[in-house]
Amino acid sequence: MIELLFVACLSTAPEQCQERSLLYTDVTPMTCMMGAQPELAKWASTHPGYRISEWRCQWANVAEQKT
């Protein structure tokens, strides 16, 4: 499982940031990297009060997600 991990900060308070992630079961890390910007743009369009400050693709730690 691949995770697109990104940091979203409030536009009005840029010091208030949260880690967010999108999980994919059917992509490779390279596919994640190539498709990340359109996915992040889609997320940002539905969350207009946030600005994405950084992102990366990585193998998801599924055990950690369930706790």
N, C-alpha and C positions, 0 to 999 in steps of 0.2 A: 504494500500500500504506500502510495506517495502522498506527501503532504505539501501543500503550498502554504508556507508559513509567512505571515506578513504582520507588520506593525501599523496599526491605524491610530492616528492622533486626531483629537478634536480640532477642527479648524479654528474655533474661537479660543481654544486653550491648548496650544501645541505641546505643552509639557505633560498633558494628560493623554497617555497612550496605552493601548492594549494590544496584546498579541492575539491574532486571529488565525484561523487556518481553514483551508478547504481540503478535503480528502478525496483521493482518486484511487480506484482499484484497478483500472484498466490502462494505465499509462506508464511510460518509463520516465526516469528522471529527466532525460533530454526532452521528451515530449512536454513534460511539465514546464521546463524552462522556456521552450518555444511558445507555449500557449499561455504563459502566465500573464502577460500584459493585457491581452483582451479579457481574461477572466477577472483581473483586478479592476479594469475599467468598468466592467459590468457590475462588480460589487460596489465600487465607488459611486456609480450612478444611482444605486438604490440606497446609499448611505451618504447623502449630500453634506452632512455635517462633519464628515471625516476626511482626512488626507492620509494617504498611504506613504509612510516614510521609508520603509525598506521591505524587502521580501526575499525569499529563497525557497527552493524545492529541496526536499530531503525525504529519506525513508521515514515513514510514520512509526512511532512507537505506540502500537495499538494498546498494549497493556497500560501505558500511562494515560491514554485517552479515556479508558473506562473507569478510572478512579475519581 
